[in-house]
Amino acid sequence: MYMTLKKMVMESKFNGILRTVVTQTFVLNPTHLSTKNSKCIIYTTCYGAKTSLLRPTVSKLEGPFYSTSSKIKKSLNPKSELARLFEIAKPELVNISGAIALLVVSSSITLAVPFCMGKIIDLVQSIANDAMPQSEMQPVVTGLCALFVLGAVANAGRIYLLQTSGQRITKTLRERVFESIMAQDMQFFDQSATGELINRLASDVEIVSGAVTQNLSDGLRSLAQISAGIGMMYFMSPDLANVILMVLPPVAIGAVVYGRFIRQITKDTQTSLARSTQMADERISNIRTVRSFGKESFECKMYSRKVNDVLQFALKEAKAKAVFFGMTGLAGNLIMVLVLYNGGVMMHSGQITVGDLSAFLLYSGYVAISIGGMSNFFTAINKSLGASSRLWELTDSVPVIPLQAGVFPDNTLLKEDIDFKNLCFAYPTRKQHKVFSDVNISFKSGKVTAIVGPSGCGKSTVGVLLLRFYDPDTGEIAIGGQNIKGISPAWIRNNVGIVSQNPILFSGTVGDNITYGSLSHNQATMQQLEEVSIQANAYKFISCLQDGFNTLVGERGITLSGGQQQRIAIARALLKDPKILLLDEATSALDAESEDLVRDALEKAAIGRTTIIIAHRLSTVRRADKIIVFDENGSVSENGSYNELMNHEHGVFKRMVEKQKILFS
Ligand SMILES: Nc1ncnc2c1ncn2[C@@H]1O[C@H](COP(=O)(O)OP(=O)(O)OP(=O)(O)O)[C@@H](O)[C@H]1O
């Protein structure tokens, strides 16, 4: 349950100093709010620029004080969908305004053409009847040419400004969406497909930014031409103009129906496009599995099915588009016929001149073409509303575990023990399956603790809870007695070095991958790189690579052996000099020599650090100071040193060791 405080006045003690904090509107999520002894304890980020833990000694909350997540969405997004859409163009307001000003210039010139043409036709007729000298024509033609050049320059300027603004909006929107994706809770990633998210970044963003720049400009031009064209028609002949207006109401009604349809179909198309991208992404990134099963043609068929879904939506859209554009085209042509017929009659009775009728015809041509332009604009805006609602879903969702909120405690806290107290937990996507029910375990500071147990008992879950990828349902995890819910997750992650069974390296160089562990803006000196590589037993092999630290590792580090990847991962983890080490069975699946090198590096790294080994094999735990044994239900069945556990005659650990027939030296 989220809460929004409209106004909060609060006195807080922070670092021993009493401070008064007043916030206007601010949103709390449930992890930030708890009550203790009837006093409100609020962990928040509202104090100054830095994140802080505010423990108010006196707190007074002034209403309204309301809750529920839907409320929050409303309070965060009071604007209409359309207003939100145009809000993303705000930073480009100057350029877009400039483009609109140039549009006014070029459209005015375009709209003046029929009027001038009408006058020229009447002038030509007068010259032909010898009522005027030929020389009258020259300044008119020269003036017209100058006007056209000005129109062309204005048009070019408009297009340049809009194109560049569109690209910048696309960039900003992509950044915003990517940032929102990066900030989401792990639960979000458990539920979302990578390909789908990539599709939002690539395709939805493009549709949205195109609509608020290029399409907006084209739409405004069409709108200006329709209004000015009709205005000029009224100026020249109100009777004839009235005839034309008969055609517009059915077009407007059709546009509303069509707009709604397009909005929905765009949502459906983008969703099914996302599904096909997701499928392609998964299969291409796992091509080895596909190939080893010989499933290439099967996958092609599956992909074909997915893109066929996209095609079906596209066909529906095409039908609607065809009807609507056919209708607007017909409306335009009807306008021309009506003008010709009624205008001809009026000219015959001397109500208008041939020049006026020609000008009127050109204006009706403009209006007809502009109705087509408006149809395009209308389509684009509605498509964009469909695509943008998928983007707002992402940017609006408030993560339950924010990346930064909470205190950054003094690093001396890291010298304290880590305790899991009365901990109950189930993964949010599998609520019915309890991984832990009332678990109590502790990790002694500076010591090595190994966790063993059958597959699926929750060993790795201990690590993800410590890293606050998820919060426990009840109970707490404390460092030095301080509940980590009040500590910034960033602080915890900065101080935990992780080496996992399958370390993921990113494409880039060896140096880039090690530097990824840096806490100072992704930067490291060559000396630092060398130091951590030596500690990780990686320096020797890196020096033998063709380009040393500048050697490219390929996607996911594919060009390196498993042992080399692990040692780079150890160097990466050591670069931030973590006080806590989380080793998720980092020595499995290696040959004996590599395993020795990795194990030696890890043993050196563990010295002086609180180390947690998630042991999937029992051979790795012998040197641990303490071993925690989980049963298949995630309960602790035993704990103690290796020798203590092996001395339990019918102990679980001893049975496990014997069962696996592991030989210890
Ligand atoms: N992200 C997740 N969403 C839902 N369930 C999960 C998730 N991750 C793990 N689980 C489930 O939680 C349980 C504990 O998983 P965990 O990975 O902690 O076990 P483990 O003891 O480390 O297993 P193994 O030794 O096989 O790696 C398992 O039943 C697993 O299927």
The ligand as an SDF file (V2000), in Angstrom:
LIG
                    3D

 31 33  0  0  0  0  0  0  0  0999 V2000
   13.1150  -15.4080   -9.3770 N   0  0  0  0  0  0  0  0  0  0  0  0
   12.4170  -16.4360   -8.8950 C   0  0  0  0  0  0  0  0  0  0  0  0
   11.0750  -16.4220   -8.9800 N   0  0  0  0  0  0  0  0  0  0  0  0
   10.3490  -17.4490   -8.4880 C   0  0  0  0  0  0  0  0  0  0  0  0
   10.8880  -18.5260   -7.8830 N   0  0  0  0  0  0  0  0  0  0  0  0
   12.2260  -18.5840   -7.7740 C   0  0  0  0  0  0  0  0  0  0  0  0
   13.0590  -17.5490   -8.2760 C   0  0  0  0  0  0  0  0  0  0  0  0
   14.3470  -17.8910   -8.0310 N   0  0  0  0  0  0  0  0  0  0  0  0
   14.3280  -19.0830   -7.4000 C   0  0  0  0  0  0  0  0  0  0  0  0
   13.0580  -19.5030   -7.2510 N   0  0  0  0  0  0  0  0  0  0  0  0
   12.6040  -20.7290   -6.5680 C   0  0  0  0  0  0  0  0  0  0  0  0
   12.9170  -20.5920   -5.1960 O   0  0  0  0  0  0  0  0  0  0  0  0
   13.4100  -21.8070   -4.6620 C   0  0  0  0  0  0  0  0  0  0  0  0
   14.7930  -21.5860   -4.0600 C   0  0  0  0  0  0  0  0  0  0  0  0
   15.6850  -21.2740   -5.1330 O   0  0  0  0  0  0  0  0  0  0  0  0
   17.2370  -21.1100   -4.9310 P   0  0  0  0  0  0  0  0  0  0  0  0
   17.8190  -20.7520   -6.2350 O   0  0  0  0  0  0  0  0  0  0  0  0
   17.5110  -20.2180   -3.7790 O   0  0  0  0  0  0  0  0  0  0  0  0
   17.6820  -22.6030   -4.5400 O   0  0  0  0  0  0  0  0  0  0  0  0
   19.1450  -23.2080   -4.4110 P   0  0  0  0  0  0  0  0  0  0  0  0
   19.1620  -23.9450   -3.1580 O   0  0  0  0  0  0  0  0  0  0  0  0
   20.1780  -22.1560   -4.6190 O   0  0  0  0  0  0  0  0  0  0  0  0
   19.1240  -24.2180   -5.6390 O   0  0  0  0  0  0  0  0  0  0  0  0
   20.3520  -24.7870   -6.5350 P   0  0  0  0  0  0  0  0  0  0  0  0
   21.3120  -25.4470   -5.6110 O   0  0  0  0  0  0  0  0  0  0  0  0
   19.7100  -25.7340   -7.4560 O   0  0  0  0  0  0  0  0  0  0  0  0
   20.9160  -23.5970   -7.2380 O   0  0  0  0  0  0  0  0  0  0  0  0
   13.3820  -22.8040   -5.7960 C   0  0  0  0  0  0  0  0  0  0  0  0
   12.1880  -23.5390   -5.7010 O   0  0  0  0  0  0  0  0  0  0  0  0
   13.3680  -21.9600   -7.0440 C   0  0  0  0  0  0  0  0  0  0  0  0
   12.6890  -22.5970   -8.0850 O   0  0  0  0  0  0  0  0  0  0  0  0
  1  2  1  0
  2  3  1  0
  2  7  2  0
  3  4  2  0
  4  5  1  0
  5  6  2  0
  6  7  1  0
  6 10  1  0
  7  8  1  0
  8  9  2  0
  9 10  1  0
 10 11  1  0
 11 12  1  0
 11 30  1  0
 12 13  1  0
 13 14  1  0
 13 28  1  0
 14 15  1  0
 15 16  1  0
 16 17  2  0
 16 18  1  0
 16 19  1  0
 19 20  1  0
 20 21  2  0
 20 22  1  0
 20 23  1  0
 23 24  1  0
 24 25  2  0
 24 26  1  0
 24 27  1  0
 28 29  1  0
 28 30  1  0
 30 31  1  0
M  END
$$$$
